[in-house]
Amino acid sequence: MALTNGKNSADIGFEEQIWAAADILRGNMDAAEYKHVVLGLIFLKYISDKFEERYQALLDDNDDVEDKDAYTEVNVFFVPPIARWNVIAEAAHKAEIGTVIDDAMRAIEKENKRLKDVLPKNYARDELDKRRLGNVVDVFTNIQMIEHGTDKDILGRTYEYCLSKFAEQEGKRAGEFFTPSCVVRTLVEVLQPFEGRVYDPCCGSGGMFVQSAKFVNSHSGNIGNLSIYGQDANPTTRKMAIMNLAIRGIEADLGKYNADTFHNDLHPTLKADYIMANPPFNLSDWNDGSLNDDMRWKYGLPPNGNANFAWMQHMIHHLAPNGKLGLVLANGSLSSQSGGEGEIRKKIIEDDLVECIVAMPTQLFFTTQIPVSLWFLNRNKTQTGRTLFINAQNMGTMVTRRLREMTTDDIAKIAGICTAFKNGTLEDKPGFYATVKTEEIAKQGYILTPGRYVGQADQEDDGEPFGEKMMRLTGELSELFIQSQALDEEIRQRLGEVGYEV
């Protein structure tokens, strides 16, 4: 996640300073373990700072500073005395610092039902170096995590930045909790979730919800107009999501516990206005047979060897009458015929749900090099009987040797193309995007690979007559041949001078 969002360098330094603190703490711990230690500390410091800010305001107004309701009414967590940061800071270099933090986490959970069983409480364990933990506490003590001026996103961005860094370190396992920000932003900018019910059936650490809230805020909307629903099968990932959303002030219903979405749908009656998801790619062994007759498989039973169309049909099942969904799937889903997938895809296309397919560039994910596409489905398309195909495989910028990122301009361009398509004003651009009738898709065997439809980019005419161009090019080629012969002769001569004849 590149920090190219127009924030000033002081804020970027703030994020990097927190990450540097995380590195101090790491030692010999596995990234997956110390991720929770660091994110838990960030959360603890943040809610403590927010509490102190409210505490001071109540003090200035001569109000009761220990009245719990005075905090919860402004969406601030109440922090009991033993959990306030000054207590933790004072214990930073004592042997019992781990126990002090664990006790603080338990006390906060006891006072705030939303956080019950969510916060990490294993700082006292032997393998966590207490000297290093104390050094990290010192770093946090010297940083104010409440809002700076009008920027209300500092800690949230820091949490997100650390998530991305942990994802980079964890590699393949990171897919459980992290979708690259630029991929999520592309989904959000195309779907434009201003108000209504937003749902992610495999929500990870909550990135889809965070970006939806950012979208609303950036367009001067009211985040209160969004209702957030989600679930995740991984208990620790779900806890990260709850903390991530709490830091943003986002109320969400993630169910009462972690659960497998296919076997235990925690929102069975939900009909969502917007659904966004990055389900596990090509998940196998998802159905033990008990789901064969499930009502969600309207378009056909997905194969047990690949859950791609199980995820898609689950989401279609949860769409409101005017609902829209965007999801990330491996490219195989565009053309696969195995296990009945081709027939399922055909029926979804014939039902006129597929609004847009975007072929994304490679190297966007820390977790896999599998090329992916974005599917956008809509129960109420403005361009009925037509699908937009975008080949974005040449977009994006390499931010490291292994990682590519879609820029803000790239994302805006894709969103703009989609808006023009919906408005009926889009003209095809060969090699980049095309509007295609369902009849043409049928002729292609209901395969949705954008390259089949966008064609080749037009070659620009440079205005030079063909005859003149050939004379010029053959002249240049002749000159290169002469240079090549001269170089060959020079190489032979140099080798001969040192006793090697060629």
N, C-alpha and C positions, 0 to 999 in steps of 0.2 A: 504494500500500500504506500504509494508515494505521497508525500505531504505537499501536494501542489494545489492546495485548495484556497490560495490567496490569503492565508493567515500570516501574521507577521512572524519574523524569525525568532522573536522571544518565546512565542508559544511553541514553536517547533522545538526549541531548545528545552522547553519544559517537558515535552513528551520524551525526548531523548534522554533527559536527566532521569526520568522515572525508569526508563529501560536500562540505563546504566546501573541504577540501583538494583534492578532485577538481576543483572549479571553478577553483581557483587554477591548476591545471595545464593547463586546457583551451586557453586562448588562442584561436588560430584553427583548432584541430584539430576534425575532424568527430567527433561523439559516438561513432560506431561505432569510430573509431580509439582515442580516448583511454579508452574503456571498458576495453580490454584492458590499457592502461598502468596504470590505477588498480587494477583488480582484481588484476593481477599483483603490484603493490606491497603491497596488502593481504595477499595470500597469503604473500609473502616475509616480511613483518614478523611475521605470525602464526606461521609455522613456526619462525622464528628465536626468537621468545619461548618457544614450546613447547620448543624445544631447550634454551634457557638454563635453563628450569625443571627439566628432567630433568638437565641438566649439573650444576646446583647440588645436586640430591638425590644424585647419584652422588658428588660431591665430599664431601658431608657424611658419606657412608658409606665413604669411602676406597676407592671403586671406580674402575675405569679409565674416565675421562671421554671417552676417544677410542675406546672399544669400540663399534663400530657396532651390534652386536647388542643392546647394553644400551638402545638407543633404539627399534629396530624391534620388540623384544619387547613394548613398551608402546604400540605404534602411534604413535610419534613419529618424524618424518623426521629422518635424520641430516644436520646442516648442517656442511659442511667449513669450516675456518677462514676462507677468503677470502670466504665467503658469509654470515658472521655479521653481525648488524645493526650491531655496533660499528664494523666496517670500513666499512660503507656510510655510517653516520652521520658518520664522520670525513671522508669524501670528499664530503659533501653540497655544499660550495661550491667544489669543485675542477672544473676544466673537464672532467675525465675521469669525472665521476659516472655518466654514461650507460654508459660502458664497464665501470665497476666493477659496476654492477647486472647488465649482460648477463653478465659473467664469473661473478657469483654464481649467476645462474639456470642457467648451463651446469654449474657445479660441483654444484649440488643435483640436477640431472637425472642427472648421472653417478653419483652416490652412491645414488640412489633410482630403481629401474627403473620403479616405478609412474608416475613423472613424466616419463619419457623423451618428448621432443618435445612436451611439454604447455605449459611455461611460456613467456611472451613474452620474447623476447630482442632487442628492437629499441629499447632505450632510448638507444643512442648515435647514432641517426639525427639528421640535421641539423635536421629540422623540429620536433624536440622541444626546447623552450626549457629549457636546462640550469639557468638561474637559478631558474625556476619549479619544475623538478624538485627542485632542492636545497631549496627552501622546503617542498615536500610531504614530503620526507624528514625535515625538521626536525619537522613536525607529527607524523609517525608515530613519531619518536624519543621524543617526549614522551608517547606513549600506550602503555600496557601492554595487550597484546591477549590475554594468557592469562586464564583464568577468574577471575571476581571472585566470591569466596565460593562459593555453590552454583549460581550461574548459569553453565551450561556452553555458553551459546548466543550470547554477546556478538558474537564475530567472525562467526559464521555469519549472525546477524541483520544485521550491518553489510553483509556481502557481498550478502545478499538485498535490503537496503534500497537499496544502490547499483544493483543490477540493475534494481529497479523504477524508480529515477530515470532510469537510462539508457534504459529502455523508454519512459518518458514522453517523453524528448527525441527518440528515434529514430522514434517514431510507427509507421507501417506496418511498417517493417523489424523492429521489435521482436518481431513474432510468431514469428520464427525462434528466439528464445531465452527468451521470457518469457511465462508464463501467470499472470494475476493470482492472488495468494495466496489470496484468498477463494474463487475458483473451484476451485482445487486442494484447499483445505480441505474444501469441500463434497463433492467426490468421495471424499476420504479418510474423512470422518466417516460417510458412508453405507456405504462398503465395509468399513471397520474392519479394515485389514490387520494383524492381530496377529502372525501368523507364516506362513512359507511363501515362495513365490517371487513377487516383485513385478516386473512388466515394463512398460516404456514403449517402444514401437517408434519414437517420435519425441521423444526425451527432452529436447531443448533444453538448458537449463542445469541440469537435474536437479531441478526443483521438486517433481515428484511424489514422488521418492524422499525428499527432505528432509522433506516434510510427513508421509510415511508413518513415517519415523523419529521425528518429533516426536509423532505419534499414539501410537506404542508407548511412548515415554518418558513421556508424560503419563498413560498408564494403567498405569504401573509395570511395563511389560513389558520384555523383553530384546531390544535391537536386533539381537543376534546371531542371533535366531530368524528374521530376514528375510534372504532371498537376493535381491540386486538385479541385474536384467538390463535392458539398454537399448541403444539405438544412435541415432545421428543422422547425417544426411547432410552437415551443415555442419562442416568441420574445426575452425573456431575456436569454434563453439558447443560442440562435443564437449569441447574443452579447458577451457572454462569449467565444464562439468559435472564434469569430473574434479577440478578445483580446489575447486568448491563441495562436492562429496562428501568430498574429503580433509579439508577444514576441519571437517566434521561428524564425522569418524572413521567414515565409511560405506564399507565395502568394496563395490565394484560391478564387474560385468562388462559393460563397454560395447563389447565387441568389441575387436579389435586395431587398428581404424582406423575412420574415418568411412565410411559407406556408405548408399546408397539402400535403404530397407527393402524395397521391392517387388522390385527387381532383384537385391539381394544381402542376403538375410536372414541376419544374423550369428548367429542363434540358431535354426536350422532345426528342431531336435528339442525345443525348449523347450515344456513344458506348464506354464503359470503358474497360480498360485492367485488372483492379483489382477493385473489389467491396468488401467492408468490412462493416459489420453493426451488431448492436445489437438492433434490433427493439423491441418495447414494447411487452412483453410476452402476448400472447393470447388476443390481442386487439379485443374488440367487438364493434358492431355498427359503423363499419368503412365505410359501404356502404349504402347509403340511397336509392339505386336502380338506381341512375343515372350512375353508373359505370358498370352495368350488361353487356353491350356490348363492354366494353373496349378491345382494341386490345392486351393489356398485358396478358389477361387470355388465353394464348395459350393452356394450359393444362386443363382448366376447370375453371368455376366461383367459387372462394373461398366462403365459407359460411360467412354470415354477422356476425355470432357469434364468429368468430375467423379469424384474419387477417394473421396468420402465412404464409399460402401459397399465400396470396396476396403480402406480402413482397417478398417472394422468386421469384414469377413470375415477379414482377416489376423489380427485379434485373437481372433475366435471360434476360428479354426484353432489358435491357441496356448493356448487355455484348457484347464486340467486338468478331469477329470470333475466336480469340484465347484467349478470356477473361477467367478469373478465379474469383470465388467469395468465400468468407468465411462469414458465418453468425452464430449468436448465436440464438438458438431456444429452447423453452421448450421441454422436452423429449416427450411430447404428440404427437408432430409432426412426430415422428418416426413410430408411430403405429396407429394413429387415423383413424377411418373409417367414422366418422360422417360428415354430410354436404358435402359429395363428396370428402373429403380430401384423402381418400384411393385411389380413382381413379386418382386424380391429382398426388399424389406421384408415383403411378404406371407408369403413362405416362412420368414423369420426369426421372424415373429410366430406362424405356425402350428407352428413347432418349439418354441414356448413358452419362448423365451429372454428376451423383453423383460419385465423385472420392474418397471421404473419409468421414467417420462419426466418430467423437470422443465423447464418453460419458465422460463428465467431472465430477469431484467430487462435492459433495454438499458443501454448506456454502462458496461459492466464492463471493457471492453478499451481499452487505449491505441491498439490497432492498427486497430480496425474498429468501425463502428456496427451491423454485421450482428447481428440478434438470434440468440441461440443457445439450445440446449437441452442438457441432460445426459441421456444414455442410460445406463441401468443394466441390464446383461444378466447372467443367472445360469443356469448349466447345471443347477442343482439347486434350483429355486424351491420355497419352502415353500407358497406360495399358487399351486398349479398352475392353469392356465387363467384366470388373472387378471393384470391389469396395473394398477399404481398410476399415476395421473396427478396431477401437482402443478402448479398455475399460480402460480409465484413471481414473476410479472412486476411486482407491486406492492411487492415486498420490496426491501431495500437502502436505503442512505443516500448522498446526494450528498456526496462529500468534496472535490470541486472543481467548478467550473462545468461541466466536461465528463466527470467520472469518478464513477461510482457504485461502492459497495462493499457486499458482503453483510456484515452485522455477525455477531459471534460468536453472538448470540441467533438471528439469522435461520438460520444454519447449523445450530445445535442444533435448531431447530424442524423443519427439513427432515429431519434425521437421525432425530428422534423420530417423525415421521410414518412414515418408511420402516420403522423398527423395529416400530411398532405394526401396520403392514400385514403384515410378515413373521410377526408373532406372532398374527395373525388377530383383533386387538382394535380395529382402526381403524373408526370410523364416518365416513362421508362428510361433508364440510363444503362445501356448495354455494358455488361461486365460487372455491374454494381447492384441494380435492383430492377424488378419487373413485377407488374400486376398480371396475374394469370387466372383465367377462367377455370372453374372446376372441370369442365369438359376436357381441357388440355391436360390437366393433372391426371384425369382418368386415362387418357391416351398414353401417359408415361407410367401406367401401372400403379398409380397412386403413390409413387415415390416422391418425396418432398425435398430432395437435395437441391438447394438453391442454384448450384452450378448448371443444372439441367435447364433452367428457365431464364437465367439472366444473360446467358450467352457470353460472347467475347467483347471486350471493350473496343470501341471504334478506334482505329488508328488515325491519328491526327495527320492531315495533309499539310506538309510544310511548304507547298506552293512551288517546289522545284520540279520542272518538267522531267519525266522519266529518262529521256535520252541524255539530258545534261547530267542528271544524277549518276547514271551508270558510267558516263565518261569520267566524272570526278572520282567516283569510288574505285574504278579500275586503275586510274592514275595513281591514287593513294596506295592501292594494293601493290602496284608495280614498284613504287618507291620503297615500300616495306620489304619486298623481296630483295631489292638491291642492298638495303641496310642489313638484311639477314645474311646475305652472302659475304658482306664485308666483315661482319662479326664472326662468322664461321672461320674465315681466313685468319683473323686475328687470334682466335682461340688455338687453331692449329699451330700458328707461329709461336705463341707463348709456351705451348706444351713442348714444341720441338726444342726451345731454348733450354728446357730443364731435362731434356733427354727422353721425351715421350713423343713418338711419332703417331699421328692419327691418319 
